[in-house]
């Protein structure tokens, strides 16, 4: 009798373990703005695959690409509510929650990507991110500057834009962050805020005549079909953050959090490889389809923006310590 009970308990243990595994497994919703077959779409799919593997199935990820769940601010609201667990985008979109974060993507402020990443690792930015978690309930999975978008930015236009004079009065599509809109207005463009997925049709219909973006995304979005002039601007370096609902993140086991951090690190490595490959091939590919490519003379852009930032600082309209942190992290 005792022997049979012991065997029954032994048989029951694996079943209990399986039931417990099912109980703790979670399906996370990850939203992003790009098509699934774009460079970023491939990176987020790789992250999702590795997240499932490295968390031992504790976190399964369902991806919603191409702005399916709405524009950035709508997704951020869903992120705060917990109906979306991860939003993959630049942290500048958190400016509504912590206004200082708009400056992490300040155009023509940083010398290069290495300078920007040192700034992103500064105590100043760390304080802003801590405020995001405390006030908005949003945590960051890993280093928000690690996953590269780019590897550099360009302006795609219907007529060539090779210097600041060529920009004056151009109808330029821009995303909705305040610093981006104010910057390009200051530089002389007529800024029109528009969702990324709407840009192709906006260019085709003439609602806008130019758009800025990372070189790695231009061909997959087919912008060159309706605006054939591409100019390299190096406007600012970009990183893609994995913004997570803080309660969902904190509620994971330590094992699962380590697994997601490992997946994020490997996603960053993949993004760098993909961007490097695309940058070396996409220009020739688009040129073969009728596009032109040139390096923009950005000296006029930089000079005008340096003056602009100094004037904002003098009026107390920049975050305290911003320009000092930029200078301190300069190589």
Secondary structure, 3 states (H helix, E strand, C coil): CHHHHHHHHHHHHHHHHHHHHHHHCEEEEEECCCCCCCHHHHHHHHHHHHHHHHCCCCEEEEEECCCCCCCHHHHHHHHHHCCCCEEEECHHHHHHCCHHHHHHHCCCCCCCHHHHHHHHCCHHHHHHHHHHHHHHCEEECCCCCCEEECCCEEEEECCCCCCHHHHCCCEEEECCCHHHHHHHHHCCCEEEECCHHHHHHHHHHCCCCEEEEEHHHHHHHCHHHCCCEEEECCCCCEEEEEEEEHHHHHCCCHHHHHHHHHHHHHHHHHHHHHHHHHHHHHHHHHHCCCCEEEECCCHHHHHHHHHHHHHHHHCCCCCCCHHHHHHHCCC
